[in-house]
Amino acid sequence: MQPYTENESSPWWDVGRGAAYARVSKKLLYRAIRGGKLKAARIGGRREVRLRREWLDAFIEAQVPRIEP
């Protein structure tokens, strides 16, 4: 897993960079994409996927359990 750096010129990330940013495995992100829990753009081949930071942030927020008062 390559480390996440803030100096990105493109808003589009591959799954490896997205996994580094979210500190999760690429496998988890692929499963979330297949399950419709994580928005992604498919490019060309089957595993060519691009993500945006906003989409990853929304996915992570959705994983936080809600606590009812």
TORLUMVO-352521 format. One line per 4 residues: number of its first residue (from 1); their letters; for each residue x, y, z of N, C-alpha, C, CB. Coordinates in nm, 4 decimals. Each point is the difference from the previous one (the first is absolute). Last residue first. Glycine has a CB too. Layout:
N
NUM = a = X Y Z X Y Z X Y Z X Y Z  ...
END
This chain:
69
69 = peir = -3.0303 0.8409 2.1283 -0.0065 0.0465 0.1405 -0.1069 -0.0730 0.0800 0.0796 0.2234 -0.0753  0.2174 -0.4218 -0.3507 -0.1311 0.0594 0.0313 -0.0007 0.0453 0.1459 -0.1156 -0.1474 -0.1726  0.5170 0.0658 -0.2039 -0.0381 -0.0253 0.1370 -0.1291 0.0762 0.0296 0.2425 -0.0353 0.0681  0.0315 -0.1745 -0.5286 -0.0818 0.1079 0.0590 -0.0394 -0.0394 0.1417 -0.0885 0.0681 -0.2283
65 = pvqa = 0.5381 -0.2264 -0.0695 -0.1305 -0.0372 0.0567 -0.0702 0.1198 0.0628 0.0873 -0.2303 0.0418  0.2573 0.2238 -0.4658 -0.0034 0.0379 0.1413 -0.1369 -0.0349 0.0570 0.1676 0.1869 -0.0384  -0.0509 -0.2307 -0.4274 0.0400 -0.1145 0.0815 -0.0063 0.0290 0.1495 0.1460 -0.0719 -0.1866  -0.2271 0.4001 -0.1611 -0.1120 -0.0949 0.0052 0.0322 -0.1208 0.0873 -0.0685 0.0742 -0.2282
61 = eifa = 0.4046 0.2512 0.1393 -0.1029 0.0553 0.0885 -0.1173 -0.0968 0.0159 0.0672 0.2316 -0.0700  0.2662 -0.3421 -0.2428 0.0506 -0.0132 0.1369 -0.1029 0.0514 0.1000 0.2359 0.0249 -0.0836  -0.3330 0.0340 -0.3723 -0.0009 -0.1425 0.0347 0.0442 -0.0208 0.1443 0.0469 -0.0587 -0.2394  -0.0170 0.4913 0.0624 -0.1408 -0.0358 0.0212 -0.0115 -0.1472 0.0398 -0.0720 0.1752 -0.1677
57 = dlwe = 0.4991 -0.0177 0.0477 -0.0418 0.0602 0.1268 -0.1449 -0.0366 0.0328 0.1610 0.1896 -0.0383  0.0089 -0.3216 -0.3799 0.0599 -0.0780 0.1088 -0.0428 0.0543 0.1354 0.1960 -0.0536 -0.1462  -0.3271 0.2936 -0.2302 -0.0709 -0.1279 0.0019 0.0532 -0.0887 0.1118 -0.0399 0.0173 -0.2473  0.2545 0.3937 0.1635 -0.1327 0.0238 0.0579 -0.0779 -0.1310 0.0126 -0.0013 0.2319 -0.0988
53 = rrlr = 0.4225 -0.2316 -0.1246 0.0137 0.0124 0.1456 -0.1365 0.0165 0.0665 0.2272 0.1028 -0.0310  -0.2044 -0.3681 -0.4271 0.0244 0.1384 0.0404 0.0032 0.0041 0.1517 -0.1124 0.0931 -0.2087  0.2172 -0.5001 -0.1890 -0.0749 0.0504 0.1143 0.0300 0.1473 0.0198 0.0036 -0.2270 0.1075  0.0287 -0.2066 -0.5046 0.0498 0.1268 0.0535 -0.0956 0.0494 0.1076 0.1115 0.0569 -0.2204
49 = verr = 0.0401 -0.5447 -0.0657 -0.0978 0.0763 0.0771 0.0661 0.1278 0.0483 -0.1215 -0.2109 0.0717  0.1924 -0.2650 -0.3704 0.0415 0.1395 -0.0096 -0.1082 0.0867 0.0639 0.1335 -0.0449 -0.2127  -0.1515 -0.4394 0.1507 0.0484 0.0501 0.1285 0.0536 0.1425 -0.0079 0.0540 -0.2335 0.0607  -0.2520 0.0061 -0.4497 -0.0817 -0.0362 0.1170 0.0475 0.0650 0.1286 -0.0482 -0.2144 -0.1108
45 = ggir = 0.1828 0.4669 -0.3465 -0.0093 -0.1387 0.0459 -0.0782 -0.0192 0.1275 0.2131 -0.0352 -0.1082  -0.2611 0.5125 -0.0819 0.0553 -0.1100 -0.0788 -0.0272 -0.1374 0.0576 0.1733 0.1552 -0.0718  -0.2886 0.1932 0.4069 0.0719 0.0435 -0.1192 0.0517 -0.1247 -0.0709 0.0658 0.2230 0.1069  -0.4459 -0.0546 0.3020 0.0710 -0.1085 -0.0683 0.0598 0.0537 -0.1299 -0.1553 -0.1744 0.1014
41 = aakl = 0.0148 0.4078 0.3910 -0.0100 0.0111 -0.1452 0.0817 -0.1115 -0.0620 -0.0331 0.2509 0.0117  -0.2356 -0.1988 0.4935 0.1248 -0.0094 -0.0755 -0.0286 0.0144 -0.1485 0.1005 -0.1481 0.1771  -0.3229 0.1397 0.3779 -0.0126 0.0503 -0.1361 0.1367 -0.0059 -0.0676 -0.1933 0.1511 0.0665  0.0021 -0.4612 0.3411 0.1007 0.1006 -0.0332 -0.0143 0.0374 -0.1462 0.1578 -0.0890 0.1761
37 = kggr = -0.4446 -0.2330 0.0113 0.0167 0.0865 0.1172 0.0981 0.1137 -0.0246 -0.0516 -0.1954 0.1429  -0.0944 -0.1985 -0.4281 -0.0723 0.1255 -0.0175 0.0119 0.0952 0.1182 -0.1555 -0.1239 -0.1434  0.3700 -0.3223 0.0482 -0.1235 -0.0007 0.0785 -0.0808 0.1279 -0.0102 0.1127 -0.1531 0.1526  0.3138 0.1053 -0.3702 -0.0895 -0.1047 -0.0533 -0.1340 -0.0009 0.0718 0.1996 -0.1372 -0.0597
33 = iary = 0.1285 0.4256 0.2288 -0.0423 0.0457 -0.1327 -0.0985 -0.0998 -0.0597 0.2208 0.1181 -0.0343  -0.0188 -0.2328 0.4398 -0.0955 0.1090 0.0209 -0.0516 0.0534 -0.1334 0.1165 0.0601 0.2143  0.2252 -0.3858 -0.2236 -0.1246 -0.0591 0.0494 -0.1076 0.1069 0.0178 0.1318 -0.1801 0.1154  0.3014 0.3235 -0.2305 -0.0627 -0.0690 -0.1129 -0.1328 -0.0635 0.0406 0.2272 -0.0437 -0.0965
29 = llkk = 0.0287 0.2435 0.4369 -0.0577 0.1011 -0.0895 -0.0668 -0.0652 -0.1203 0.1750 0.1636 0.0732  0.0545 -0.4419 0.2291 -0.1179 0.0567 0.0646 -0.0671 0.1024 -0.0913 0.1050 -0.0377 0.2255  0.3047 -0.1427 -0.3675 -0.1062 -0.1004 -0.0066 -0.1293 0.0528 0.0615 0.1729 -0.1814 0.0099  0.2286 0.4282 0.0241 -0.0617 0.0158 -0.1314 -0.1178 -0.0964 -0.0140 0.2216 0.0722 -0.0987
25 = svra = -0.0950 0.0843 0.5937 0.0552 -0.0801 -0.1090 -0.0721 0.0313 -0.1313 0.0612 -0.1817 0.1640  0.0014 0.5618 0.2176 -0.0687 -0.1284 -0.0086 0.0635 -0.0782 -0.1151 -0.2191 0.0968 0.0935  0.2754 0.3853 0.0467 0.0692 -0.0965 0.0864 -0.0775 -0.1303 0.0138 0.1008 0.1906 0.1240  -0.1798 0.2204 -0.3999 -0.0975 -0.0463 0.0984 0.0608 -0.0958 0.1021 -0.1764 0.0283 -0.1722
21 = yaag = 0.4539 0.1454 -0.1778 -0.0646 0.1154 0.0628 -0.0930 -0.0441 0.1135 0.0141 0.1247 -0.2183  0.1847 -0.4561 -0.0492 0.1012 0.0636 0.0843 -0.0604 0.1183 0.0753 0.1808 -0.0721 -0.1603  -0.4494 -0.1423 -0.1574 0.0197 -0.0871 0.1159 0.1027 0.0595 0.0960 -0.0582 -0.1995 -0.1411  -0.0136 0.4183 -0.2679 -0.1179 0.0124 0.0856 0.0129 -0.0836 0.1263 -0.1377 0.0426 -0.2025
17 = rgvd = 0.4674 -0.0830 -0.1287 0.0129 0.1290 0.0688 -0.1184 0.0229 0.0929 0.1292 0.0924 -0.1949  -0.1449 -0.4811 -0.0681 0.1158 -0.0046 0.0892 0.0173 0.1286 0.0789 0.1081 -0.1567 -0.1581  -0.4374 0.1227 -0.1837 -0.0410 -0.0672 0.1233 0.1161 -0.0067 0.0997 -0.1679 -0.1349 -0.1305  0.1807 0.5417 -0.2072 -0.0215 -0.1428 -0.0206 -0.0308 -0.0634 0.1358 0.1557 -0.0041 -0.2033
13 = wwps = -0.2752 0.5259 0.0793 0.0954 -0.0924 0.0617 -0.0292 -0.1414 -0.0436 0.0249 0.1516 0.1965  -0.1312 0.4052 -0.3305 -0.0342 -0.1401 -0.0216 0.1106 -0.0888 0.0528 -0.1355 0.0606 -0.2016  0.1516 0.4244 0.1838 -0.0989 -0.0394 0.1013 -0.0379 -0.1471 -0.0103 -0.0871 0.2326 -0.0026  0.5754 -0.0006 -0.1285 -0.1269 -0.0443 -0.0550 -0.0972 -0.0349 0.1123 0.1178 -0.0857 -0.2050
9 = sene = 0.3204 0.2368 0.3056 -0.0414 0.0936 -0.1032 -0.1363 -0.0368 -0.0589 0.2408 0.0422 -0.0510  0.0013 -0.1128 0.5575 -0.0545 -0.0685 -0.1166 -0.0472 0.1027 -0.1022 -0.0689 -0.1968 0.1426  0.3045 0.1785 0.3418 0.0385 0.0718 -0.1217 -0.0464 -0.0730 -0.1253 0.1977 0.0922 0.1209  -0.2359 -0.2529 0.3446 -0.0994 0.1038 -0.0281 0.0266 0.0693 -0.1338 -0.0278 0.0341 0.2465
5 = typq = 0.1456 -0.5563 -0.1111 0.0589 0.1339 0.0082 -0.1041 0.1013 -0.0444 0.2333 -0.0903 -0.0430  -0.1831 -0.4654 0.2190 -0.0815 0.1092 -0.0512 0.0750 0.1314 0.0157 -0.2110 -0.1256 0.0568  0.4461 -0.3736 -0.1170 -0.0499 0.0989 0.0957 -0.0803 0.1091 -0.0699 0.1964 -0.0468 0.1476  -0.1744 -0.4665 -0.3234 0.0803 0.1209 -0.0059 -0.0570 0.1049 0.0942 0.0635 -0.0508 -0.2376
1 = m = -0.0708 -0.5022 0.2449 -0.0847 0.1165 0.0000 0.0894 0.1230 0.0000 -0.1859 -0.1233 0.1215
END
